[in-house]
C-alpha cells in the first residue's frame, strides 16, 4: 500500500506536468471545496460495531 507521502508526491509530479489552465482551475476548486468541508459524520451504532469487528479482524490477521 502506498504511503500518504508517496501518493502526495505522485500527485505533485502529475500536477506539475499539467499545462491545461482550465483543468488546473477545476482541480484547485475540487481540492479547495473538499478541504473546507471537514464536517464530522455521525456513525450509527451498527457502523461502529462493524468498524470494531474490522479492527479485531485486522489485529488477528
C-alpha distances in whole Angstrom, upper triangle without the diagonal:
4,6,9,12,10,10,13,15,14,16,18,19,19,22,24,24,26,29,30,32,32,28,27,30,28,24,26,28,25,23,26,27,23,23,27,26,25,27,26,26,28,26,29,29,28,24,25,25,23,20,22,22,18,17,20,18,15,17,19,16
4,7,8,6,6,10,11,10,12,15,15,16,18,20,21,23,26,27,29,29,25,24,27,25,22,23,25,22,20,23,25,21,21,25,25,23,26,26,26,28,27,30,31,30,26,26,27,25,22,24,24,21,20,23,21,18,20,22,20
4,5,5,6,9,10,11,12,14,16,17,18,20,22,23,27,28,29,29,26,24,26,25,22,23,25,22,19,22,24,20,19,23,23,22,24,24,24,27,26,29,30,30,26,25,27,25,22,23,24,21,20,22,22,18,20,22,20
4,5,5,6,9,10,11,12,14,15,16,18,20,21,25,26,26,27,23,22,23,23,19,19,21,19,16,19,20,17,16,20,20,18,21,21,22,25,25,28,29,29,25,25,27,25,22,24,25,22,20,24,23,20,22,25,23
4,5,5,6,8,10,10,12,14,15,16,19,20,24,25,26,26,23,21,23,23,19,19,22,20,17,20,22,19,17,21,22,21,24,24,25,28,28,32,33,33,29,29,31,29,25,27,29,25,24,27,26,23,24,27,25
4,5,5,6,9,10,11,12,14,15,17,19,22,24,25,26,23,21,23,23,19,20,23,21,18,21,23,20,19,23,24,23,26,27,27,30,30,33,34,34,30,30,32,29,26,28,29,26,25,28,27,23,25,27,25
4,6,5,6,9,10,11,12,14,16,17,21,22,23,23,20,18,21,20,16,17,20,17,15,18,20,17,17,20,21,20,24,24,25,28,28,31,32,32,28,28,30,28,25,27,28,25,24,27,26,23,25,28,25
4,5,5,6,9,10,10,12,15,16,19,20,21,21,18,16,18,18,14,15,18,16,13,16,18,16,15,18,20,19,23,24,25,28,28,32,33,33,29,29,32,30,27,29,30,27,26,29,29,26,28,30,28
4,5,5,6,9,10,11,13,15,18,20,21,22,19,17,20,20,16,17,20,18,16,18,21,19,18,22,23,23,26,27,28,32,32,35,37,37,33,33,35,33,30,32,33,30,29,32,31,28,30,32,30
4,5,5,6,9,10,11,13,17,18,20,21,17,16,19,19,15,17,20,18,16,19,21,19,19,23,24,24,27,28,29,32,32,35,37,36,33,33,35,33,30,32,33,29,29,32,31,28,30,32,30
4,5,5,6,9,10,11,14,16,17,17,14,12,15,15,11,13,16,14,12,15,18,16,16,20,21,21,24,26,27,30,31,34,36,35,32,32,34,32,29,32,33,30,29,33,32,29,31,34,31
4,5,5,6,9,10,13,15,16,17,15,12,15,16,12,13,16,15,13,16,18,17,17,20,22,22,26,28,29,32,33,36,39,38,34,35,37,35,32,35,36,33,32,35,35,31,34,36,34
4,6,5,7,9,12,15,16,18,15,13,17,17,14,15,19,18,16,19,22,21,20,24,26,26,29,31,32,35,36,39,41,41,37,37,40,37,34,37,38,34,34,37,36,33,35,37,35
4,5,5,7,10,12,14,15,12,11,15,15,12,14,17,16,15,18,20,19,20,23,25,25,29,30,31,35,35,38,40,40,36,37,39,36,34,37,38,34,34,37,36,33,35,38,35
4,5,5,9,10,11,13,10,8,11,12,9,10,14,13,12,15,18,17,18,21,22,23,27,29,30,34,35,38,40,40,36,37,39,37,35,37,39,35,35,38,37,35,37,40,37
4,6,8,11,12,14,12,10,13,15,12,13,17,17,15,18,21,21,20,23,25,26,30,32,33,37,38,41,44,43,39,40,43,40,38,40,42,38,38,41,40,37,39,42,40
4,6,9,12,14,12,11,14,15,13,15,18,18,18,20,23,23,23,26,28,29,32,34,35,39,40,43,45,44,41,42,44,42,39,42,43,39,39,42,41,38,41,43,40
4,6,8,10,8,7,11,12,11,12,15,16,16,18,20,21,21,24,26,27,31,33,34,38,38,42,44,44,40,41,44,41,39,42,43,39,39,43,42,39,42,44,41
4,6,9,8,8,11,13,12,14,16,17,18,20,22,23,24,26,28,30,33,36,36,40,41,44,47,47,43,44,47,44,42,45,46,43,43,46,45,43,45,48,45
4,6,5,6,9,10,11,12,14,15,17,18,20,21,23,24,26,28,31,34,35,39,40,43,46,45,42,43,46,43,41,45,46,42,43,46,45,43,46,48,45
4,5,5,6,9,10,10,12,14,15,16,18,20,21,22,24,27,30,33,34,38,39,42,45,45,42,43,46,44,41,45,46,43,43,47,46,44,46,49,47
4,5,5,6,9,10,11,12,14,15,16,18,20,21,23,25,28,31,32,36,37,40,43,43,40,41,44,42,40,43,45,42,42,46,45,43,46,48,46
4,5,5,6,9,10,11,12,14,15,17,18,20,21,24,27,29,30,34,35,38,41,40,37,38,41,39,37,40,41,38,39,43,41,39,42,45,42
4,5,5,6,9,10,10,12,14,15,16,18,20,22,25,28,29,33,34,38,41,40,37,38,41,39,36,40,41,38,38,42,41,39,41,44,42
4,5,5,6,9,10,10,12,14,15,16,18,21,24,27,28,32,34,37,40,40,36,38,41,39,37,40,42,39,39,43,42,40,43,45,43
4,5,5,6,9,10,11,12,14,15,17,19,22,25,26,30,31,34,37,37,34,35,38,36,34,38,39,36,37,40,40,38,41,43,41
4,5,5,6,8,10,11,12,14,16,18,21,24,24,28,29,33,36,35,32,33,36,34,32,35,37,33,34,38,37,35,37,40,38
4,5,5,6,8,10,11,12,14,17,20,23,24,28,30,33,36,36,33,34,37,35,33,36,38,35,35,38,38,36,38,41,40
4,6,5,6,8,10,11,12,15,18,21,22,26,28,31,34,35,31,32,36,34,32,35,37,34,35,38,38,36,39,42,40
4,6,5,6,9,10,11,13,16,19,20,24,25,28,31,31,28,29,32,31,29,32,34,31,31,35,35,33,35,38,37
4,6,5,6,9,10,12,15,18,19,23,25,28,31,31,28,28,32,30,28,31,33,30,30,34,33,31,34,36,35
4,6,5,6,9,11,14,17,19,23,25,28,32,32,29,29,33,32,29,32,34,32,32,35,36,33,36,39,38
4,6,5,6,9,12,15,17,20,23,26,29,30,26,27,31,30,28,31,33,30,31,34,35,33,35,38,37
4,6,5,7,10,13,14,18,20,23,26,27,23,24,28,26,24,27,29,27,27,31,31,29,31,34,33
4,6,6,10,13,15,18,20,24,27,28,24,25,28,27,24,27,30,27,27,31,31,29,31,34,33
4,6,9,12,14,18,21,24,27,28,25,25,29,28,26,29,31,29,29,33,33,32,33,37,36
4,6,9,11,15,17,21,24,25,22,22,26,25,23,26,29,27,27,31,31,30,32,35,35
4,6,9,13,15,19,22,23,20,20,23,23,21,23,26,24,24,28,29,27,29,32,32
4,7,10,13,16,19,21,18,18,22,22,20,22,25,24,24,27,28,27,29,32,32
4,6,9,13,16,17,15,14,18,19,17,19,22,21,21,24,26,25,26,29,30
4,6,10,13,14,11,12,16,16,14,17,19,19,19,22,24,23,25,28,28
4,7,10,12,10,10,13,14,13,15,18,18,19,21,23,23,25,27,28
4,7,8,6,6,10,11,10,12,15,15,16,18,20,20,22,24,25
4,5,5,6,9,10,11,13,14,15,17,19,20,21,23,25,26
4,5,5,6,9,10,11,12,14,15,17,18,20,21,23,24
4,5,5,6,9,10,11,12,14,15,16,18,20,21,22
4,5,5,6,9,10,10,12,14,15,16,18,20,21
4,5,5,6,9,10,11,12,14,15,17,18,20
4,5,5,6,9,10,11,12,14,15,17,18
4,5,5,6,9,10,10,12,14,15,16
4,5,5,6,9,10,10,12,14,15
4,5,5,6,9,10,11,12,14
4,5,5,6,9,10,11,12
4,5,5,6,9,10,10
4,5,5,6,9,10
4,5,5,6,9
4,5,5,6
4,5,5
4,6
4
